[in-house]
Amino acid sequence: MVEQLVIIGSGPAGYTAAIYAARAQLQPILFEGFEAGGLPGGQLMTTTEVENFPGFSEGIQGPKLMKEMRQQAIRWGAKLITDDVITVDFSQRPFTIATSDLEVKSHAVIVCTGATAKRLHIAGEEEFWNNGISACAVCDGTNPLFQNVEIAVVGGGDSAAEEALYMTKYASKVHLLVRSDRLRASKVMQERILNHDKIQVHWRVLPISAHGSDILQSIQLQDQKDSSIMELKVSGLFYAIGHTPNTQLFAGQLDLDEKGYIKTYGKTTATNIAGVWAAGDVQDHIYRQAITAAGTGCMAALEAERWLVEK
Ligand SMILES: Cc1cc2nc3c(=O)[nH]c(=O)nc-3n(C[C@H](O)[C@H](O)[C@H](O)COP(=O)(O)OP(=O)(O)OC[C@H]3O[C@@H](n4cnc5c(N)ncnc54)[C@H](O)[C@@H]3O)c2cc1C
């Protein structure tokens, strides 16, 4: 039997695509993942309060939001399979999508495998994750933990510069921790960082451990030149050291950009292969928000539906 539509990935993009496709009676099959590329439910399963997803005026816990999206997809008839896709073959139609013990043929596929925020895995990171350590200033900056206190951002590229500038709205002081002796951010961003009176740049340092009681109170920095250790009293530590898109599975079949994100074309979610679309963070290294992931998931489902009708 050949399915009409398979969706790979169960973050906001995947579940939204499933809701739209199921309502369009495409009977989508959604592979939620198991271990590959994060947890079933995606990145929001690793956070607490989500304060910026419209419709929840008091905020909502990330796992609760994802449970609601999942239930909505099931309610409209999407079939969910909690397993990792390990191979895809887009060279022949219908396409083949396989887990370790199941092979599915499908006319159309939507890829929503997301991205994984890189972490430093320093001592104490697990203990203070969501209690001072975060990988997203836009998501967590307004948290009371970070108001009018000193915080640190790690990284030297444009994302780190943006996160540091963003946090100057809330924190009393932002320490930008740069591993080398130069910023990789654009010239304009560098100037904004270096001239900002709330930002102090620390060159050639990396955090090596996090300390506190229930919440983060300080970190230890190691000088990358002479290995000396210093303590920095901060209530927040933001990783801005990049994301890894979960696209290894598609390399050689879908066009990827230089950072490994799936390329989509025009104002659509279409990939280089007709009948394959990509939505969410797997094709977006700019916005990386739940609402933009859900929005592109919706676009992909509508585009897939129209394409299937035409075919
Ligand atoms: C700590 C943290 C807090 C955040 N807070 C906010 C916030 O407050 N507000 C906000 O808007 N955004 C927030 N974000 C960003 C937001 O989580 C992402 O933008 C969003 O989850 C992206 O959705 P997605 O559907 O593209 O992919 P993801 O959420 O990354 O989900 C990808 C899915 O693909 C699955 N998958 C991967 N590989 C495979 C495979 N081979 N087979 C099957 N399945 C696979 C994974 O299991 C996962 O379910 C936060 C991110 C983090 C890390």
The ligand as an SDF file (V2000), in Angstrom:
LIG
                    3D

 53 58  0  0  0  0  0  0  0  0999 V2000
   15.4940   25.1430   25.6520 C   0  0  0  0  0  0  0  0  0  0  0  0
   14.6910   25.7270   24.5170 C   0  0  0  0  0  0  0  0  0  0  0  0
   13.6680   26.6020   24.8110 C   0  0  0  0  0  0  0  0  0  0  0  0
   12.9120   27.1530   23.7880 C   0  0  0  0  0  0  0  0  0  0  0  0
   11.9050   28.0040   24.1050 N   0  0  0  0  0  0  0  0  0  0  0  0
   11.1380   28.5220   23.1280 C   0  0  0  0  0  0  0  0  0  0  0  0
   10.0740   29.4080   23.4360 C   0  0  0  0  0  0  0  0  0  0  0  0
    9.8490   29.7580   24.6030 O   0  0  0  0  0  0  0  0  0  0  0  0
    9.3300   29.8780   22.4030 N   0  0  0  0  0  0  0  0  0  0  0  0
    9.5790   29.5430   21.1030 C   0  0  0  0  0  0  0  0  0  0  0  0
    8.8370   29.9800   20.2070 O   0  0  0  0  0  0  0  0  0  0  0  0
   10.5900   28.7130   20.7760 N   0  0  0  0  0  0  0  0  0  0  0  0
   11.3710   28.2030   21.7510 C   0  0  0  0  0  0  0  0  0  0  0  0
   12.4150   27.3770   21.4350 N   0  0  0  0  0  0  0  0  0  0  0  0
   12.6650   27.0730   20.0180 C   0  0  0  0  0  0  0  0  0  0  0  0
   11.6400   26.0140   19.5490 C   0  0  0  0  0  0  0  0  0  0  0  0
   11.6570   24.9450   20.4530 O   0  0  0  0  0  0  0  0  0  0  0  0
   11.9680   25.5350   18.1470 C   0  0  0  0  0  0  0  0  0  0  0  0
   12.0120   26.6470   17.2670 O   0  0  0  0  0  0  0  0  0  0  0  0
   10.9120   24.5580   17.6520 C   0  0  0  0  0  0  0  0  0  0  0  0
   10.7740   23.4710   18.5320 O   0  0  0  0  0  0  0  0  0  0  0  0
   11.2630   24.0240   16.2740 C   0  0  0  0  0  0  0  0  0  0  0  0
   10.2750   23.1160   15.9300 O   0  0  0  0  0  0  0  0  0  0  0  0
   10.4970   22.0160   14.8270 P   0  0  0  0  0  0  0  0  0  0  0  0
    9.1800   21.3310   14.6610 O   0  0  0  0  0  0  0  0  0  0  0  0
   11.1080   22.5920   13.6180 O   0  0  0  0  0  0  0  0  0  0  0  0
   11.5920   20.9970   15.3690 O   0  0  0  0  0  0  0  0  0  0  0  0
   11.9750   20.3880   16.7890 P   0  0  0  0  0  0  0  0  0  0  0  0
   11.1850   20.9370   17.8880 O   0  0  0  0  0  0  0  0  0  0  0  0
   13.4450   20.4530   16.8270 O   0  0  0  0  0  0  0  0  0  0  0  0
   11.5180   18.8670   16.6150 O   0  0  0  0  0  0  0  0  0  0  0  0
   12.1850   18.0230   15.7320 C   0  0  0  0  0  0  0  0  0  0  0  0
   11.5600   16.6540   15.8220 C   0  0  0  0  0  0  0  0  0  0  0  0
   12.1160   15.7960   14.8450 O   0  0  0  0  0  0  0  0  0  0  0  0
   12.3090   14.5140   15.4160 C   0  0  0  0  0  0  0  0  0  0  0  0
   13.3330   13.8360   14.6270 N   0  0  0  0  0  0  0  0  0  0  0  0
   14.6230   14.2200   14.4070 C   0  0  0  0  0  0  0  0  0  0  0  0
   15.2490   13.2880   13.6660 N   0  0  0  0  0  0  0  0  0  0  0  0
   14.3260   12.3070   13.3930 C   0  0  0  0  0  0  0  0  0  0  0  0
   14.3690   11.0780   12.6820 C   0  0  0  0  0  0  0  0  0  0  0  0
   15.4700   10.6400   12.0630 N   0  0  0  0  0  0  0  0  0  0  0  0
   13.2250   10.3400   12.6200 N   0  0  0  0  0  0  0  0  0  0  0  0
   12.0800   10.7710   13.2120 C   0  0  0  0  0  0  0  0  0  0  0  0
   11.9910   11.9200   13.9100 N   0  0  0  0  0  0  0  0  0  0  0  0
   13.1040   12.6670   13.9970 C   0  0  0  0  0  0  0  0  0  0  0  0
   12.6940   14.8140   16.8570 C   0  0  0  0  0  0  0  0  0  0  0  0
   12.3960   13.7070   17.6830 O   0  0  0  0  0  0  0  0  0  0  0  0
   11.7520   15.9620   17.1620 C   0  0  0  0  0  0  0  0  0  0  0  0
   10.5160   15.4740   17.5460 O   0  0  0  0  0  0  0  0  0  0  0  0
   13.1910   26.8080   22.4300 C   0  0  0  0  0  0  0  0  0  0  0  0
   14.2170   25.9140   22.1350 C   0  0  0  0  0  0  0  0  0  0  0  0
   14.9710   25.3810   23.1610 C   0  0  0  0  0  0  0  0  0  0  0  0
   16.0800   24.4030   22.8400 C   0  0  0  0  0  0  0  0  0  0  0  0
  1  2  1  0
  2  3  1  0
  2 52  2  0
  3  4  2  0
  4  5  1  0
  4 50  1  0
  5  6  2  0
  6  7  1  0
  6 13  1  0
  7  8  2  0
  7  9  1  0
  9 10  1  0
 10 11  2  0
 10 12  1  0
 12 13  2  0
 13 14  1  0
 14 15  1  0
 14 50  1  0
 15 16  1  0
 16 17  1  0
 16 18  1  0
 18 19  1  0
 18 20  1  0
 20 21  1  0
 20 22  1  0
 22 23  1  0
 23 24  1  0
 24 25  2  0
 24 26  1  0
 24 27  1  0
 27 28  1  0
 28 29  2  0
 28 30  1  0
 28 31  1  0
 31 32  1  0
 32 33  1  0
 33 34  1  0
 33 48  1  0
 34 35  1  0
 35 36  1  0
 35 46  1  0
 36 37  1  0
 36 45  1  0
 37 38  2  0
 38 39  1  0
 39 40  1  0
 39 45  2  0
 40 41  1  0
 40 42  2  0
 42 43  1  0
 43 44  2  0
 44 45  1  0
 46 47  1  0
 46 48  1  0
 48 49  1  0
 50 51  2  0
 51 52  1  0
 52 53  1  0
M  END
$$$$
